[in-house]
Amino acid sequence: KNRREVIKNRLLMYAMARVLEVDKNGALDRMSGQDKKVFVGARLCVLKMLLHLSKNRDVSDTLARTECIIGSLVTVANSMEVAANILCIATLTNLTRNPQNA
């Protein structure tokens, strides 16, 4: 039940997409070391949560149709640190695995 509510909460999904795209225009390069750690950590947390949700068949189809999340994952793929890239690609793989998610 809670997973479905999270996915249906458009404001939360949009906020998570913005966290993923924090370095879209090189913003992390202009931050202090401490701020950079906070944003990188927050991005990893969001990616881990999305990976967890993508493994759940009850909500993966809805997540796969959430444009802001999919757009953000595609935008930031292969442009982050290694650990974040692995989580990003794993999430996209999980979302494209089920035929009903097409």
C-alpha positions in Angstrom: 0.0 0.0 0.0 2.7 2.5 1.0 4.7 1.8 -2.2 1.8 2.6 -4.3 1.1 5.8 -2.4 4.8 6.9 -2.9 4.6 6.3 -6.7 1.3 8.1 -7.0 2.6 11.2 -5.1 3.6 13.4 -8.0 5.3 16.0 -5.8 7.5 13.4 -4.2 8.4 11.9 -7.6 9.2 15.3 -9.0 11.4 16.1 -6.0 13.3 12.9 -6.3 13.8 13.6 -10.0 15.3 17.0 -9.1 17.6 15.4 -6.6 18.8 13.0 -9.4 19.5 16.0 -11.7 21.4 18.1 -9.1 24.5 18.0 -11.2 22.8 18.5 -14.6 24.5 21.8 -15.3 27.7 21.3 -13.3 26.2 22.6 -10.0 28.2 20.2 -7.9 31.5 21.7 -9.1 30.5 25.1 -7.7 29.6 23.7 -4.2 31.7 23.3 -1.2 33.0 19.8 -0.4 30.5 19.4 2.4 27.5 20.4 0.3 28.7 18.1 -2.5 28.8 15.1 -0.1 25.3 15.9 1.1 23.9 16.1 -2.5 25.8 13.0 -3.7 24.5 11.1 -0.6 21.0 12.2 -1.2 21.2 11.2 -4.9 22.4 7.7 -3.8 19.5 7.4 -1.4 17.0 8.3 -4.1 18.6 5.8 -6.5 18.5 3.0 -3.9 14.8 3.8 -3.2 14.0 3.7 -6.9 15.9 0.5 -7.3 13.9 -1.1 -4.5 10.6 0.1 -6.0 11.6 -1.1 -9.5 11.9 -4.6 -8.1 8.3 -4.7 -6.9 6.0 -5.9 -9.6 3.0 -4.2 -8.0 4.4 -0.7 -8.6 7.1 -1.1 -11.3 4.5 -0.5 -14.1 3.4 2.8 -12.5 7.0 3.8 -11.9 7.9 3.0 -15.5 5.2 5.4 -16.6 6.4 8.2 -14.4 7.9 10.6 -16.9 9.9 12.8 -14.6 11.7 9.8 -13.0 12.4 8.0 -16.3 13.5 11.2 -17.9 15.9 12.0 -15.0 17.3 8.5 -15.0 18.0 8.6 -18.7 19.5 12.2 -18.4 21.9 11.4 -15.6 22.9 7.8 -16.7 26.6 7.5 -17.2 27.3 11.0 -15.9 27.5 10.3 -12.2 30.0 8.5 -9.9 30.3 4.8 -10.4 28.1 3.7 -7.6 25.3 5.9 -8.7 25.6 4.8 -12.3 25.3 1.2 -11.3 22.1 1.9 -9.4 20.7 4.0 -12.2 21.3 1.3 -14.9 20.0 -1.4 -12.5 16.8 0.5 -12.0 16.3 1.1 -15.7 17.0 -2.6 -16.3 14.4 -3.7 -13.8 11.8 -1.3 -15.2 12.3 -2.5 -18.8 12.3 -6.2 -17.8 8.6 -6.7 -17.4 6.5 -6.7 -20.7 3.6 -4.8 -19.0 6.0 -1.9 -18.4 6.5 -1.2 -22.1 
